[in-house]
Each structure stands twice: as structure tokens, then as C-alpha cells.
């Protein structure tokens, strides 16, 4: 069952973010299988840390087109429930269709804002958020909301990207786009993939929200692609704030951007394709 209702944020920045994620939903749908594979080992780590059990209620926040929540569904069984949610209705519609295709009868979808989770206090045993907390304007408020909806002894796992310099698979895209477009990438003032790239800050954020037993680990997340072209095309299409701007470039400018990216990525070429380093921070905690 899908819930696709949400009011448009009054705050201009939040409205802009909602519009941005809504606009890239088709590209995320087209690359859903890749996204599943890319995040599989992070999902496995998050589930190992939170251990969803038969009968549990699980909430996935910032699910995109569906992620860890789908993998949690068989763990909680028919007596349990998984709610996968995102702030963009377009994303949850795709997630709902995928859940139906996978015959996940215990999965429901909802449109939920991480900073204002429209769920009762103490209503979930497990909360999962893969690569979402870093993309909200107020992660401190979002962390408090996660604590509020967790039941006593409830478990939470979140993942965020580590430092930009250790994630050249995306950092290169930002660098060449900034040089070519003559603008800061990411734009100043907007949350971005590297907003929570410090393990100490992430841990403090969760502890300050009232969560306990906080642990943050680094998880290597290399980016493997058959070619530079594959890496560039896919990463540019999924890159949130950049996606529409890059797609709108004239052919000659787009070609020059790709050439610059290829030059920057050449050092990561192997005999089997492209292998760019990456690292995530995975945090776990209890209510």
C-alpha cells in the first residue's frame, strides 16, 4: 500500500530540495538494479547491526526507489511490517511498484519527511537510513525524530558518505562540473553527500539525540565500472543537484566535461575497467 501525500514545504530551500529529488526519480528508477547492487554490502552491514526479528516493525527513511527495507522484509516475516519512506512522492511510487513486483506483501510505502516524521512516538523496533541523513537541512532534528519513533531498546543504523577526498568516484564529478560551470559544487548552503563525513560528528549527532551504544565504523565502498563512460553517465544522472544542469548542457560542453572527467579518472583504470575508491560511515545505536 502506498501513501503519496505530502504538503509542499514553505521553506524555499526545502522546497528546492524536494523538487530536485522528485526530478531525478526517473533516473533512479532506470538505475534501480545498479543502486541495489552498489549498496548491497552497506545494507547487509546495517541489517547485521540492527537484527530485524520476526514480528518487528521496521522503518526505512530516505528510501529512494527502495533499499534496505526490502531486504528487511523477509527477516520480520508475515507477522512484521516494513514501511519504506521518502520525502519525494515520485520515489515512493517507484518503491511501491518494486515492492509489489518482488511480492513483498509486508511492505508499505509512505511519504515522510526525515525532519518531521509523521509517525507516533515509539512505533518502530528498527529504523534504517542509507545515505539520507546527510541530505537534510537539519540532521540534528532528524536524529531527534528517529529517537522519538523508536520503541524502548529499538535499534537504528544509518550510513553516510565519508570525506570527499576519499570518494573520488563522486568528488571528480563535482570538481570537473565546478570548473566547467563556474560555480561551487555542491552549491553553498545546501546539504550534500559529504555533509556528515566526520565520524566524530556523526556519533555526537546521534548521542545528542538521546541514542545510546553509538558506534561508527568506516566501510570501504569502491565504485566499479566497465568504462569511464559508464561511470560518468550513471553518476551524473543520479547526482541530485547536478543532474538536471548536466543534462541541459549543449552537446559540445557536455563532451568537454566528459573528457575532463575521463582525464581525472584515468589513474583509476585497471585491466578490468574502472575502480574508484570510496568509503562510507555506518553508524548504529539503540534507543
C-alpha positions, 0 to 999 in steps of 0.5 A, a space after each residue: 500500500 502506498 501513501 503519496 501525500 505530502 504538503 509542499 514545504 514553505 521553506 524555499 530551500 526545502 522546497 528546492 530540495 524536494 523538487 530536485 529529488 522528485 526530478 531525478 526519480 526517473 533516473 533512479 528508477 532506470 538505475 534501480 538494479 545498479 543502486 541495489 547492487 552498489 549498496 548491497 554490502 552497506 545494507 547487509 552491514 546495517 541489517 547485521 547491526 540492527 537484527 530485524 526479528 520476526 514480528 518487528 516493525 521496521 522503518 526505512 527513511 530516505 528510501 529512494 526507489 527502495 533499499 534496505 527495507 526490502 531486504 528487511 522484509 523477509 527477516 520480520 516475516 508475515 507477522 512484521 511490517 516494513 514501511 519504506 519512506 521518502 520525502 519525494 512522492 515520485 520515489 515512493 511510487 517507484 518503491 511501491 511498484 518494486 515492492 509489489 513486483 518482488 511480492 513483498 506483501 509486508 511492505 508499505 510505502 509512505 511519504 515522510 519527511 526525515 525532519 518531521 516524521 509523521 509517525 507516533 512516538 515509539 512505533 518502530 523496533 528498527 529504523 534504517 537510513 542509507 545515505 539520507 541523513 546527510 541530505 537534510 537541512 537539519 540532521 540534528 532534528 532528524 536524529 531527534 525524530 528517529 529517537 522519538 519513533 523508536 520503541 524502548 531498546 529499538 535499534 537504528 543504523 544509518 550510513 553516510 558518505 565519508 570525506 570527499 577526498 576519499 570518494 573520488 568516484 563522486 568528488 571528480 564529478 563535482 570538481 570537473 562540473 565546478 570548473 566547467 560551470 563556474 560555480 561551487 559544487 555542491 552549491 553553498 548552503 545546501 546539504 550534500 553527500 559529504 555533509 556528515 563525513 566526520 565520524 566524530 560528528 556523526 556519533 555526537 549527532 546521534 548521542 545528542 539525540 538521546 541514542 545510546 551504544 553509538 558506534 561508527 565504523 568506516 566501510 570501504 565502498 569502491 565504485 566499479 565500472 566497465 568504462 569511464 563512460 559508464 561511470 560518468 553517465 550513471 553518476 551524473 544522472 543520479 547526482 541530485 543537484 547536478 543532474 538536471 544542469 548536466 543534462 541541459 548542457 549543449 552537446 559540445 560542453 557536455 563532451 568537454 566535461 566528459 573528457 575532463 572527467 575521463 582525464 581525472 579518472 584515468 589513474 583509476 583504470 585497471 585491466 578490468 575497467 574502472 575502480 574508484 575508491 570510496 568509503 562510507 560511515 555506518 553508524 548504529 545505536 539503540 534507543 
